[in-house]
Amino acid sequence: MPTLTYVKGLPTPAEELNSLGLTKFEMFLTAYSSVFHKAACETANHLLTVNSFHNSSWNTHLQKTYGISRRHATGVIKFTEGAVNSSKESRKLHIKTLEGKLKSLNSWITKSEKKLSDSAKFYAKKNWRNSKTGCRFPLSCSLRFRNTNWNNLRFQIHNKKRRAYKLSQQIEHLITAPIQIVIPRDQVFIVGSKSESFGNSACQWDGNIIKFRVPACLESKFGKQVITKLGNFDRNINRLPKDGAKTWHFYYKHNKWNAAVKFTPVPIERVSRHCAYGCIGIDMNPGSIGWAYIDKDGNLKSHGQIPLQMGLPSGKQDAQIVHACLHLARLATIFACPIVCEELDFSSKKEELRERGRKYARMLSGWAYNRFYQLLDSILSNRGIYLMKVNPAYTSLIGLVKYARQYGLASDEAAALAIARRGMRLTENLPGSITAYLSVKDGKHVWSLWNQLNRLIRKSSIKRHSFYAISNWGSLVKQWSEKSDKSKQRR
């Protein structure tokens, strides 16, 4: 089951402060964190050197070496295993990202070299002036740079090859290089269990007072246990159960000790009904979030846009994202329906940022897509609203072709309508006037037709705003298909 974590700063009651301005609990955390850090570093080195890890024997070793109990040693092992696994996954992701960048770079180099070779062959012909197809990359000069576009492209290819060589060397180094793990200081981690009282035998919290069992190595200085007033975790929707396992993590940040508790949340009553009774589809774009609500028959009943401002600092950006998520949660509560969104992955696109241009890179890097859906999932789950994720294939095209002009919707609202219908498992067939001019074999999926139409639109010079003025797609698709057939015959 999914887990939640609540965090708050450790209170410092005036009656508990000593001459240094610290509480006894803070003094204990400072002393025990050094022991925890040494044990975690030794455990990390052991995990990286052995092939098979024996939890029980290593737990006993930590107890004897550092004078801690079995529960304290379990916290050290679990914390270190998480750090080691995270480092390994980060290394794999780093190598995968570099390999994607190298693949994109080599593809760009291959296409650019072919562009130059095709252009040179074109100008080598005697009757190139009378050619009907034209040159793929015509030769031109720039008075500003005092160079030809061919020389400029050759210079770019040269630099790209140098970068490709560096990336290949970096990948080879990362594959064989040992993994380095950073174990932060001033950390204390205690694993809980549902079979123990208050969810944790070493660190018990009754909703107000927290009691930490002191390990044997520090009992002479702090006694058998340290106690402090922690209070409650104030939340508008508090899902912290009274029973169940509670794992505690104390860490020092911004000159203050913080307490974090991880737990299995209390289930809440489901507000949204089944998707067969209607859905809200959302389509996120850099400047706005379009939403559309459809009823049980798949017909549009309501729609709108939530504006988003780009280029904000992280704090203000999170604030506007939370505001948008709360607005969507209110809509889902009013209509008592789930929210449907696209399941997108921008990792491959981010690997091509250097080849796509500065404007595209700036737009994609400043687009907080993952952060939006992370906050949306958290907010909706706390309110009993189900979030569905669907395949994003051709949703924007379907919305523009079928619904933009019909309902007078913006492009993101039309895409949100197509997303909501896909969440209800409704089929999106092409209009009959279009399918008459597209050749698809029998038994093919309907997306084959949308794929053909998408290719024709890309080859044409039609712009996005032109979709609202097209009344007869059949004649337009006929012209595009005839042009593509003629170009194939010439080849």
Residue, then its C-alpha position, 0 to 999 in steps of 0.5 A: m500500500p502507498t505510504l505518506t510522510y508528515v514532517k514538522g520542526l522539533p519543538t523546543p519548549a522553554e522549560e526543557l532548554n539548558s544553558l546552551g539553548l538546546t533541549k535534552f532530546e536535541m542533545f541526544l539526537t546530536a550525540y546519537s547521530s554521530v554513532f548512527h553515521k559511523a554505523a551507516c558508513e560501515t554498512a554502506n561499504h559492506l553492502l558494496t563489497v559483498n555479493s550476498f548480504h546477511n541481514s541477521s549477522w550484520n545486525t548482530h555485528l552492529q549491536k556488538t560494535y557500536g553498543i546499540s539495540r537490535r531495533h536501532a541496528t535495523g534502522v541503520i541497515k534500512f537507511t543504508e540499503g535505501a541510500v545504496n539502492s538509490s545510488k545504484e538506480s541513479r547510476k543506471l539512470h545517468i548512463k541511460t540518459l547519456e546513451g539517449k543523448l549520444k543516440s540523438l547526437n549520432s542521429w543528428i550527425t547522420k542526417s546532417e551529413k546526408k543532407l550535405s552529400d545529397s546537396a552536393k550530388f544535386y549541384a553536381k548535375k548539369n541540369w540542376r537549374n531545371s530540376k522540379t524537386g529542388c535542392r534539399f539544402p540549397l547553398s547560400c551565403s551570410l553577409r553577417f557571418r561571412n560564410t556559407n551555410w554549408n561550411n557552418l553545418r560542417f563546423q556544427i558536425h565537427n563540434k557534435k562529433r567531438r561531443a559524441y566522443k566525450l559522451s562515449q568516453q563518459i559512458e565507458h567510465l561510468i560503467t566501470a567506475p565504483i559507486q560512491i554513496v554519500i551518507p549525510r550527517d545529523q541523521v537518525f532513522i528508526v524503523g517501526s512495526k505494526s506489531e509493536s506498541f505505538g507502532n515502534s518499540a524504540c521511538q514511541w509517540d502517543g500523539n503529544i509526547i515522544k519517548f526515544r529509547v536510548p542505546a546502551c552506548l549513551e545510557s550513562k549520559f542520557g539515561k534509558q530514555v529521553i522524552t520531549k513534547l512533540g505535539n500533533f501533526d496539524r493537517n487539514i486532512n489528517r490521515l495519520p492512524k492511531d495504530g499501525a507501523k510508524t517509522w521515524h526519521f530525525y534530521y538536522k536542516h536549517n539549524k533545526w532538528n526536524a521529525a518525520v513520521k512515515f506511515t500507511p494512511v487511513p483509507i478515506e471514503r471515495v468521492s468519485r463515482h465509476c468512470a462509466y458515469g462521466c469523467i473530467g479530462i485534463d490537458m496540461n500545456p506550458g501556458s494553461i490547463g484545459w479541462a472538459y467534463i463529459d457525461k455517461d454518453g460521452n457528450l461535452k457538458s462543461h469545459g474551461q481553462i486554468p491559466l499558468q504563468m511560466g518562468l516563476p521561482s520554484g516557490k511561486q510555481d508550486a503555489q500556482i500548481v497547488h491552486a490549479c490542483l485544488h480547482l480541479a479537485r473542487l470540479a471533481t467533487i462537484f461532478a462526483c467523477p474521476i479525473v483522466c490525464e495523459e501518461l507522458d514521459f519527457s525523458s527522451k525529449k529532454e535528451e534531444l534538447r541540444e538538437r532541438g534549439r534554445k527556445y524548445a529547450r527553455m520551454l520544456s525545461g521550465w515546464a513543471y509537468n512531473r511536479f504538477y502530476q505529483l501534487l495532483d495525485s497527492i491532493l486527489s488521493n487525500r480527497g477520495i478522487y480517483l486519478m486515471k492515466v491513459n495513453p496520450a497517442y493522437t489526443s491533441l489531433i483528435g481534439l482539433v479535428k473532431y471537437a475544436r470547431q464543433y464545440g468552439l473549444a480551445s486546443d487544450e480543451a479539445a484535447a481534454l475532451a478526447i482524453a476524457r472519452r479515452g478514459m471511458r473507453l470510447t472509440e474515436n473514429l475518423p469522419g467518413s469524409i476523411t477515411a475515403y481518401l486514406s488507404v488502410k488494410d482491413g483489421k488495422h487499429v483505428w490509430s492507423l488512420w489517425n497516424q496517416l492523417n497526422r503525417l499528411i497534416r505535418k507535410s502540409s502547411i496548415k497551422r494550428h489556428s486553421f483547424y477552427a476554419i476547416s469545414n470540409w476535411g474530406s476535400l483537404v485530405k484528398q488534396w494532400s493525399e494526391k500531392s503525396d502520391k505524385s511526389k512518390q511517383r516522381r521518386 
